[in-house]
Amino acid sequence: MSKAIETIFADNRFHSRLAARWAVFFDLLDIKYVYRPRAYKLTELNDQVWSPDFYIPDLEQDLAHDAQGIFIELFERQPDARDLEAPSHFSGCTGSEVYAFYGDVAQKGHYCSRVVEDDDTVPTAELAQRPFCGCFYIGSFRAFKESERTHYSGHACCPAECAFVKPYDIDSAFMDYMGKGQVMPSPTSSPMLDLARHAAHTIRFDARDALDKLEGLRAAIKVLSATGNFANNALMKAITDHARTLSQNPNCPRYWEPWYVKHVAHKQSGNIGPCPCSSSSCRRDIEAKGRIADLDNMPSSNLQM
């Protein structure tokens, strides 16, 4: 195995080029990150000390719920069960979302709490972008054999999706379900994601003009975001065709406004009053806030578990 090369980027000293490339990726997409947030002593693993490579505080996994933050561990090669023992144990003890990514930047990964030996059934983890609202998230798009996959949730339940399906007069929830043998392109490739991945992969940290080139790419990504260019043409065509097909199906329920439209609108308004969505999920979110420890409020850098 090649020796890791310490690399400086954005006033951080990264232990490897791979970690620095991930930082470039996050930076271009304006994804906030904390590098090597702290070390955790895992007493049930013979006092092994584990330090995640990144903490991402604001990565949303479902627009209908509040982001709770995730941890990312990086590997140069595909990790085995022993490599994933510590992050999986941490995930199990704290309830935190922990992902292990390996190889090139933001390409392949695993949910650390769901690791089995059969690659055909392991829920993989991949970075993706929601085609309607542009939010970045981690999802699983190859959880089962392609021939068996009929469920697709990459576009997500969100107000932007509801605005898209309303003219077709279809229930947005039914956008998630395909006919037998029908496979929707995954949202793991988008103009913004592809540009950031390419830049992170090709940047020469020792080049004098490296930062200037990144500024140009950052400006290009901001233009893509401002114009709502969140998905590639193949995905948007497939989604549009699917919506048209559903609109012609008499068995597909007609459009109605889901609770999360009111929920998200209430969150974005800044109103501190009770949420009008009246959802049990919303109430669980409020109760969960009291149980989820914020990273900055954890008592010590030697948290034992």
Salt bridges, closest charged atoms under 4 A:
GLU6 OE1 - ARG13 NH1 3.38
ASP27 OD2 - ARG218 NH2 2.14
GLU44 OE1 - HIS89 NE2 3.97
ASP47 OD2 - LYS41 NZ 4.00
ASP53 OD1 - HIS15 NE2 3.86
ASP53 OD1 - ARG36 NE 3.05
ASP62 OD2 - HIS65 ND1 3.41
ASP66 OD1 - LYS267 NZ 2.91
ASP66 OD2 - LYS289 NZ 3.33
ASP83 OD2 - ARG77 NH1 2.96
ASP104 OD1 - HIS201 ND1 3.14
GLU126 OE2 - ARG142 NE 3.28
GLU146 OE1 - ARG149 NH2 3.27
GLU161 OE2 - HIS155 ND1 2.23
ASP176 OD1 - HIS155 NE2 3.27
ASP194 OD1 - ARG197 NH1 3.62
ASP206 OD1 - ARG204 NE 3.97
ASP209 OD2 - LYS213 NZ 3.64
GLU215 OE2 - ARG218 NH1 2.39
ASP241 OD2 - LYS237 NZ 2.80
ASP241 OD1 - ARG244 NH1 3.63
ASP285 OD2 - HIS65 NE2 3.84
